[in-house]
């Protein structure tokens, strides 16, 4: 089983739509979780960390379910500028110390006018 | 807003040659990383560096690779004898160790090995 798996995509949605991305991780010892976005041929940019209580930043809401080893990202009222690949990132430090960031394969989103 | 910078943006080299990729992390950050992304594939961790030594490395980071922090600002990745399969985008990242070690990435160096 792959360490971090995401919806294969691509997602093509109209402007204003709500879109949800799903991510699962295999290691129950994983400690921290993030969503990054990556535009074509650019670097990953941090979108938000994901906390157990869930967190929201404007139109973006992230949820974490440790029991199911599942992370989600919801984008409301999608904009053309949201078009990108969304990367789920899981930190599973070896020996509970340090960092081991594992990236998912990403889900591509295209927001259409 | 402080940012990670990388040079060069594109490096073309012949197979077997040595390359050095350079990064300037965000100035108050203490943790430094290298990742690579082969075209069309996912981002892969190479190495993390803290307190002037390697803290973690992946299976990809074999004896052909080395990292160094030669002064107070630069962080370099050296590939001693490049192979065709080393062609990829190489990203440097840094973290201040707070907020779950959130990492901030540089714009990357595209390495092409001919």
Interface residues (C-beta under 8 A of the other chain):
Chain A: X31 X32 X34 X38 X41 X42 X43 X44 X45 X46 X49 X87 X91 X94 X98 X99 X100 X101 X102 X103 X104 X105 X106
Chain B: X31 X33 X35 X41 X42 X43 X44 X45 X48 X55 X56 X89 X91 X95 X99 X100 X101 X102 X103 X104 X105 X106 X107 X108
